[in-house]
Amino acid sequence: MTEKAVRRSKGSSISRVLEIVEAVASAERSPSAAELAFLLDIPKPSLHRLLQQLQADGYLQVNMRGGLVPGERLHRMAMGVLYTGRHKAVRQAILRRLAAEIDETCGIAIPDGLDMVYYDRVQSSWPLQIHLPVGAHVPIWCTASGKLYLSSFPKARREQILANLPMQKLSRRTLTEPEALERSLARIRETELGIDDEEFVDGMVACSVPVKDQDGRLFACLFTHAPTVRKSLDELCRFEPLLREAARELGELIGELPASGDDAV
């Protein structure tokens, strides 16, 4: 029996849906329905029916070029898997160690459209704190993690985003001109070190490094921030090696396969 015949014989609707979701989520560029039909060997009428249901339920959506991309519900599901309780203790241990070493607040931010969302953080022990709680949405154009995420896009895509971004001036040093921000993003792309020099909040500086999956793709940003009365941006950036080591450890959590019996604990 050929590979395609085997696939057809075991291709239940559930397995086909999962194959579609997996193919869209892992694709380097958004595939069309026709490309998915060929790639997965699913008859076009069946594929279109399944795609309509996945779009109606919010798991997939169509971008402006007609390609298929993950929808809001699939995004939330991925984040739920990513931050499952199985990894929480290790993740918190890494963040607490890093926060103690830097002696400033450290956290993880995840891209969400034009925002970065704080998914986890450990505060420093200092009485003077900048309160940005878990779940807070911050803009991508003036934060260390947001600028790092923006810099990961190819130049043409960055320029397209910047041309349509409503870049409000949130502090006295916020970059609101696309050309100036693009110059900053080009430098960040080279160094893979996001910086916020009082661009989001007056009196606060921050830096960020990428957390990458096994394929080298950015899926989160590890950041630290501090009030300027304690640390300058240069002083904060001296902890870059510690940030990168912690980011490597966090990235490895995603690549781990569940050990038998461990998930029941």
N, C-alpha and C positions, 0 to 999 in steps of 0.2 A: 504493500500500500504506500502511495506517495505521501510526502509530508503534507501537501495540501489536502489530500483525501483524509488523512488522520485528523487534521485540524477541523475539517467540515464535520467529521463523524462525532467529535467531542465538543463542538462549538455551541454550547447552550447560550441562551440570551445573556445570562449572568457573566459567563466567561468572556463573551464578546464585548459586553459593556466594559469590563475591567481591562481588556486588551486595548479598547479605544482610549480609555482614560490614561492608561500607562503610556500609550504611543504619543498622545498629545502632551502629557506632562513632561516627557523626556525628550521631545523633539527640539532640535537647536533652532529651527524656524517653524512658524505655525503651518501645519499641513492643511491641505484642502481635503474635502470629502473624497474626491476622486483618488488622491494619493493614499488616503487611509484605506479605501476599498481595495486598492492594489496591494498595499503593504500587508494588510491583515487578511487578505483573501476572504472578504465578506461581500456577499452580493449587494450591489448598490441599493436596491429597494430596502433591504434589511438594515443596511448601514444608515440610510437617511432616516428611517423610522427611529432607530436608536439615538441618532444624533439629535433629532427633534426633541425626544424625551429628555436627554441629558441637558440640552439648552433650556428647555422649559423648567427643569428642576434646579437650574443654576449651577450645574457642575461644569459645563462648558459654555463658551460664548464665541462669537465670531468677531474678529477684529476688522478694522477698516479696509484691509486688503482681501477680506473674504477667507482668511485662514482661521483655523480653530485654535483657541487658547483656553487655559484653565479659567473657570468661572469662580465666583466668590465662594461658593460652598466647597469646591474642590480645594481652594486656597486654605480655607479654615480647616478642612480635614487634614491637609498636609501639615499645617502647623500643629494640629493636635497630635499627629503621629510623631512629629519632630520633637515635641516637648512632652512626650508621654512620661508618666511617673517613673518608668524604668530608668530614665536618664536623669531625673530631677536631682537626686542626691549627689551624683557625680558632678552635674552642671553647677549646682550651688556650691559644692566644695571648690571647684575651679575658680568661680567668681569670688568667693570669700578669700581664698588665698591671694588672688590678684589684687583685690581691694586692700588687703592688709599690706601687701608689698608696695603698692603705689601710695597707700594711705589716702586714697580718694575713692569716690563712688565709681563703680564699674557696672556695666550691663550689656545686654544683648538687644539689638534692634533688628526688626524684620521689615523688608520693603512691603508696602501696601499701596499701590497706585502712586499718588503724588505725596504720600506720607511715609514716614518710618514709624513703626509701632514698637514701643518698649515692651518686650516679652519677659524680660527677667532683669533684675538688678540687685546689687548689694551695696548698701550705703556705707560711707566712711563713718568713723566714730566722732568726727568733728561736730561741735554744736552748730556751726554755720553750715547749712545744707541748702542746695538748690533742689526744690521738690519737683521731680518729674516721675510720677508713679508708673508702675507697671500698667500697661494698657493705654498710656498717653500716646497721642498722635502728634508727631512733630514734622515740620516741612522738610522736603528733600533738598531745597536750594540753599539752606543756610545752617545746616547742622553737619557735624563731622561724618556721621554715618550716612546721612542723606547724600552728601556730596561724594562720598566714597562710592555709594551705589550708583549715582548718576555717572560717575567717571567710568564705570564698568561697561557702559554702552559704547558702541562705535561712534565716531565723531559725527557722522551724518545724523544718526538717531538722537544724539545729545543735542545737536543744534535744532532739530525738529521739536524736541521737548522744550528747550529753553525759549524758543520763539513763541510758545503757547503757554508758558508758565506765568501765572499771576504773581510775580515776585514782589511781595510786599516788603517794606522796610520795617523789620521787627526790632532792630537795634541801630545804634548810630553807625555800626560798621557792616551792616547787611549789604551784600553785593546785589544790586538790583538791575545792573546792566548785563544783558546776555553775554556781551563780548568779554567783560571782566570776569564773569563767572566761568566762562569757557576756558579762559587762560588758567584759572585756578584748578579747574577739573582736569585739564591736560597735565598739569604738574602732579596732581593726585594720582592720575592713571599711571604715571611713570613710577611713582614711589609706593603705590598701594597703601598710602597713609592719609586718611581723611583728616582734615583740620577745620576747626571752627574758632576763629580768632575774634571772639565777642561778636559774632555775626548773628547769633540767635537770641542771646540774652546779654545785655550790657553787664560787664563784670564777670562773665563766665567764659572759659576756654575749654576746648575738648579736642580729643583725637580718637581715631578709630581705625581698626584693621579688619580685613575681610575674614569671615569664617567660610571656608570652601568645602564643597562636597568632594567625593572621590574623583569626579571628573574635572576638578579645578574650577567649578563655577561658584560664584558668590551666592550664598543663600541667606546669609545673616551678616551683621557687623558687630564686632566687639568694641565697646567704647569706654572711655573714662572721661570725666569732666571735673573741673575744679573752679572755685572762685579765684579771681586774679589776685586777691589779697593773700592767697596762700601759694599759688603757683602761677608762673607765666606759661605761655604756650610752649616756649622752648623747654622749660623745665618739665612740663608734662610729657612732651614728646621724647624725652630721654628714657622713658619707660617703654618705648616701642618694642625692644626685644622681649620684655615680659608679656606684653600684649600679644605678640606674634606666637609665642610659645603656648599661651592659653588658648588662642584661636585655633592652633593646630590640634590641641587636645579636644576642644569642642567639636571640631570637624570630624575627628576620629569617632566620636560617639555616634554619628550618623551612619558610619560605615560598619558598625558592629552588627553582627547577626545575633538574634536572640539565643541565649544559651538555654538548653532544655531545662525546664522547671523553674528558671529564674524569674520569669514573668509572673508566676503565681505568688511571689513573695510580696 
